[in-house]
Amino acid sequence: MTSAAPELAQVTNVVHDLDRAVRFHRDVLGLPLLFQAPPSLAFFQCGTVRLMLSPPETAEQDHPGSVLYFRVRNIEAVHQTLVQRGVAFVGEPHRVHQTPDYELWMAFFHDPDKNPMALMEEKRKGEA
């Protein structure tokens, strides 16, 4: 590594049914599918980070991944769209933090393999 801070390039989430996971990430969340690498890998673009979906290679890897936070604009509209597509949220979008400049809003859900995910919006004062 160099003296500059490293940039996050890729995250992997464990899945057990790749076809189902691809449909969820592509068709429900709307993430661009980059490619699939047979027999069991799929890659999506999430802003500047690539998301790899893969079955667990060992028993130690067979657990839900870290929470993936998707930055969105108009969290309420995105939430409603995903609810209409069948996503079951843990709760409604809600404010979790407030600064002098913005309010941080989140809404949590899981993918079909129980990987935790969230919508996140920083609502600037005057936009909320």
ABEGO torsion letter per residue (X at the ends): XBABBBBBABBBBBBABAAAAAAAAAAAAGBBBABBBOAABBBBBBEABBBBBBBBABAAABBBBBBBBBBBBGAAAAAAAAAAAGBBBABBBBBABBBAABBBBBBBBBBAAGBBBBBBBBBBBGAX
